[in-house]
Amino acid sequence: MNINATIIGQAITFAILIWFTLKFVWPPVTAALEERAQKIADGLAAAERAKADLSLAERKSADAMVEARQKAAEIIAMSEKRRAEIVEEAKHEAIAEADRIKAAAKAEVEQEAYRAREALRAQVASLAVAGAERILRREINAEVHVDLLTALSAEL
Amino acid sequence: MSESAAPSATEYIQHHLTNFTVGHGFWSLNLDTLITSAFLGLVIFGTMFMVARKVTSGVPGKLQSVVEVVIEMVEEQVHDTFHGDSKLVAPLALTIFVWVFAINAMDLLPVDLAPMIASLFGVEHWKVVPTTDPNHTFAMSLTVFFLCIYGNFAAKGAGGYAKEALTVPFGPAMAPANLIFRILEDLAKPISLSLRLFGNMYAGEMVFILIGLMPIYVQWILGAPWAIFHILVITLQAFIFMILTVIYMSMAYESH
């Protein structure tokens, strides 16, 4: 156990190692450790946030689903109503159209009948006149009995 | 006992406990202590430097993980013990722990290996564990001692330091007694620090040498348990030296 100049040499070595560690080893490694700790903390926070976002989105989507379902039900009900209305309208229109056609046909038939009657009337008048002429050629003057004949034809 | 001309037990022990010294008197150097510790420092701190240069905050490699584990351990210990604002203490603690651990670990080499290799180069003695050389342990503890004095000045200023030395623990009336106590206390620190490490490692190495004296077929029965136990001692002594240094530094930086 003899102390000699080795102690000075060892102290110098030790001092160099301390300086070296202080300068080149400790700062970068601890900086990296801190950075990683920060990264992990950020990651955890992000995960937490993402979880919250997810639950929020889930709630939103559920709300949207309910709303959509409601809207769909409304639309179906509305279309149902509209369909009934359209059918009703069509029915009414069809009835009206039928009535119109019927009326028009009836009017035409009446007109035809009227025209036929007029024609018949004219023909009957002339036939009556012709018959009367033939009967009365000899005994009656047409000019004398024209009033009577006219009245007769009007009565037909 | 590898030598063919079997030396006596005393000679064998003497041989293993002698440093490879050049020079005379105080101005001589234990080259084995200097070279072994410097070589280990180069390897260990070189490795840590390589890791620190390529350090990543992403997924660390295996070597980086090892360095990180050690640094985190040291950082935690320093954080728990030291509350001053010194950037020096944590790297100092790391240096001590890693260096002392590596040097102590040389204890686990077979006791005859280093002298055998040295003899190949014509060197007669080679104590491979620098912590069994008081020059090494005192060099470390005195460096810590001076750093503590520096810390006292840095944290309290010359006036504050002098006031503390003169008034604690008995008050200003007993200033001379206080000063004597303080000097004794401060001197006891480096002495106990270095002698504890030296004593533990010297005793451990001595047991290894004694085991080395036994017949080859029984050496493992004692050698293996002692070596396994010494894994604990190696780590523990490195840790104790480190933690006491941190405590002394925190005493330097804090007012009593």
Interface residues (C-beta under 8 A of the other chain):
Chain A: M1 I3 N4 A5 T6 I7 I8 G9 Q10 A11 T13 F14 A15 I16 L17 I18 F20 T21 L22 F24 V25 W26 P28 V29 T30 A31 A32 L33 E35 R36 K39
Chain B: T21 G23 G25 F26 W27 S28 L29 N30 T33 L34 S37 A38 G41 F45 M48 F49 V51 A52 R53 V55 T56 S57 G58 V67 E68 I71 E72 E75 K87 L88 A90 P91 L92 L94 T95 W99 P130 D133 P134 N135 H136 F138 A139 M140 L142 T143
